[in-house]
């Protein structure tokens, strides 16, 4: 089983683990945008890593992969991680400041 480490554009620290459904295993990559259930809301999340194991039980699945290819490359993920540390914001908030509003809201590219 594959797990996605996901950050969200909210003032919450850390990553959240989600189960990657079999249909997305070959296409999901770090930098991908995904639709997830977060609490009672459906929001856009950003995959920052993938893992074969998770310490958390009863995880929710990734609902949908938004783009065919990752929107964010390794350099942007590294930069936004450093921005989050420097400005004391969440990694997801830092990613969202680097994106146009349409992409933050889950609009598909192309």
C-alpha positions as CSV (number, residue, x, y, z in Angstrom):
1,X,0.0,0.0,0.0
2,X,1.2,3.5,-0.8
3,X,0.6,6.6,1.4
4,X,0.8,10.3,0.4
5,X,2.2,12.9,2.8
6,X,0.0,15.9,2.1
7,X,0.1,19.6,3.2
8,X,-2.9,21.9,3.0
9,X,-3.2,25.7,2.6
10,X,-4.4,26.2,6.2
11,X,-2.6,27.4,9.3
12,X,-1.9,23.8,10.5
13,X,1.6,22.4,10.9
14,X,2.9,19.1,9.6
15,X,1.9,16.7,6.9
16,X,-1.2,14.5,6.8
17,X,-1.2,10.9,5.6
18,X,-3.7,9.7,3.1
19,X,-4.1,6.3,1.4
20,X,-3.3,6.4,-2.3
21,X,-6.0,4.4,-4.2
22,X,-4.7,1.8,-6.6
23,X,-5.8,3.9,-9.6
24,X,-3.4,6.7,-8.7
25,X,-0.3,4.6,-7.6
26,X,1.5,4.9,-10.9
27,X,0.7,8.6,-11.5
28,X,0.9,10.3,-8.1
29,X,4.2,12.0,-7.4
30,X,5.5,14.6,-4.9
31,X,4.3,18.0,-6.2
32,X,0.9,16.7,-7.3
33,X,-2.3,18.5,-6.5
34,X,-5.1,16.3,-5.1
35,X,-8.6,16.6,-3.8
36,X,-8.9,15.3,-0.2
37,X,-11.5,15.3,2.6
38,X,-10.0,17.4,5.4
39,X,-12.4,17.4,8.4
40,X,-15.8,18.1,7.0
41,X,-14.5,19.9,3.9
42,X,-13.2,18.9,0.5
43,X,-10.1,20.8,-0.3
44,X,-7.0,20.9,-2.5
45,X,-3.9,19.3,-0.9
46,X,-0.3,19.2,-2.1
47,X,1.7,15.9,-2.1
48,X,5.1,16.5,-0.6
49,X,6.2,12.9,-0.2
50,X,5.2,9.3,-0.7
51,X,5.7,6.5,1.8
52,X,5.2,2.7,2.0
53,X,4.2,2.9,5.7
54,X,2.2,5.1,7.9
55,X,2.0,5.3,11.7
56,X,-1.6,6.4,11.5
57,X,-4.5,4.0,11.4
58,X,-7.9,4.4,9.6
59,X,-6.7,6.8,7.0
60,X,-8.9,8.6,4.4
61,X,-8.1,8.0,0.7
62,X,-7.0,10.6,-1.8
63,X,-10.2,11.5,-3.7
64,X,-8.9,12.7,-7.0
65,X,-5.6,13.5,-8.7
66,X,-6.1,17.0,-10.2
67,X,-3.3,17.0,-12.8
68,X,-1.7,14.3,-15.0
69,X,1.8,15.5,-14.0
70,X,3.1,17.1,-10.8
71,X,2.5,20.9,-10.8
72,X,5.3,21.6,-8.3
73,X,8.9,20.4,-8.9
74,X,11.5,19.5,-6.2
75,X,13.0,23.0,-6.2
76,X,9.6,24.7,-5.6
77,X,8.8,22.2,-2.8
78,X,12.2,22.9,-1.2
79,X,11.9,26.7,-1.6
80,X,8.3,26.7,-0.1
81,X,9.4,24.5,2.8
82,X,12.2,27.1,3.6
83,X,9.7,30.0,3.2
84,X,7.4,28.2,5.7
85,X,10.1,27.8,8.2
86,X,11.4,31.4,7.8
87,X,7.9,33.1,8.0
88,X,6.5,30.7,10.6
89,X,3.6,29.6,8.4
90,X,2.5,26.2,7.2
91,X,4.1,24.6,4.2
92,X,0.7,24.5,2.5
93,X,0.2,28.2,3.0
94,X,3.7,28.8,1.5
95,X,2.9,26.7,-1.5
96,X,-0.4,28.6,-2.0
97,X,1.4,31.9,-2.0
98,X,3.4,30.7,-5.0
99,X,0.4,29.7,-7.0
100,X,-2.2,31.8,-8.9
101,X,-5.7,31.7,-7.3
102,X,-7.2,29.5,-10.0
103,X,-4.6,26.7,-9.2
104,X,-5.2,27.1,-5.5
105,X,-8.9,26.4,-6.0
106,X,-8.2,23.2,-8.0
107,X,-8.6,24.4,-11.6
108,X,-7.1,21.8,-14.0
109,X,-4.3,22.9,-16.3
110,X,-4.5,22.6,-20.0
